[in-house]
Amino acid sequence: MKRLIPVLLAVLMCQSSFSQKKIWNETEEEKAERLEWWQNDRFGMFIHWGSYALAGRHEWVKKRERISDNEYQKYFDNFNPDLYNPSEWAKMAKNAGMKYAVITSKHHEGFTLFDSKFTDYKVTNTPYQKDALKEWVEAFREEGLKIGFYYSLIDWHHPEYTIDRVHPHSANTQEEYDKLNKDRDMSVYREYLKNQVREILTNYGKIDILWLDYSFPGKFGKDHDDWGSVELMKIVRELQPEIIVNDRADLKDYAGGWDFTTPEQFKVPEWPTYEGKKIPWETCQTFSGSWGYYRDEYTWKDTKQLLVLLIESVSKGGNLLLNVGPTGRGTIDYRAENALNSMGEWMKYNGRSIYSCTEAPESFSVPDHSLLTYNPKTNRLYIHLLDYPLQNFTLKGYKGKVKYAQFLHDASEIKISSPRGYWVKQELSENDINLVLPVNKPPLEIVVIELFLND
Ligand code: GLC
């Protein structure tokens, strides 16, 4: 009996924590259905826009330079994006092949791009006066793009938000924090947060994605209790039952607490898992090193790097959310615009290897210098050539699996035949096939071969 007690206790604890940790009821199948459009669309635009665009040196400028509220106020007082035309942004996103977009309704600085009943620190009180979020939603919907709101859990402006380690007034010791926070009441901020999330999920029609950012548990940090995440997420699910939510509210253990994971600014080595299962995921990436407009930032990725980010995400079952940081005048930086154009040019001919595609079945080996994606509905396999081969392209273990091969961009046949070459004869093993490619690389950054597979 003595030995049984700990076992019984563990079972009981497990059961009770399981029953407590549920935010809403949904079967795995229902969840898969809810996320289906998003997993098919694969490519979205992230937009970081706030009063920090005027500083033009990162959306974290207030923290990085420890700027006081008083001093930071000039960005609010001068916020007047006279060239703001969200339908231009929406067209750029659409032409790039993006199918959805997520904009910062409020970033860490606390400034809201929407009209809110709960604060004065909002766009309608700046010289711009209009609800920029409303205009954005209308323009993006008009272009047929799905709508997402980023909302910062962190707030560097709200007077009741307690100072923590990522705050511009961050300190070193508990004593210092106690002193800084003695007149601040986080529960007031929790209410504010709930009220504002309620506003953005009520006043703008159907919202497809919510991007909450972010928890940082631990010393001088904040976790789901600080945000009241459980209650918040219940409100979210109730107001927008079809919405898709990211995983940064520190609700990983709660069923219904999150829908997808969000690797940021790096490539995942493989399809991310949670408790042994592959989970929906989206990597968010910048064109350069900053999310908000950063005039003097020069680490811009080139077109090939950006395309690889997209293709590689899909090859591991994920999405790409690629960020632009519009300027204080409301325009998209020319460098981002050029990059979007180049991606769009590629997507026009190769989108078929991205949309509705996912990781290829394990039975297909990945040829050297290439990335595979697969469309389960059409049963086609896509080989993305990161380094264009010279004539012979051998596919190991593909014998009997391929019905037809073509370039994706122009639907021109690629012959399946024995390898070419003189003096050194290349033997094919009996499980392999060889494709004979033209010597000239077609004029595309990354050439894609489309294989029609046997059933
Ligand atoms: C981080 C940063 C933030 C950015 C976000 C995008 O959480 O704090 O500035 O908005 O990543 O994923």
Boltz pocket constraint, residues with backbone or C-beta under 6 A from the ligand:
constraints:
  - pocket:
      binder: B
      contacts: [[A, 48], [A, 59], [A, 60], [A, 213], [A, 214], [A, 264], [A, 284], [A, 291]]
      max_distance: 6.0
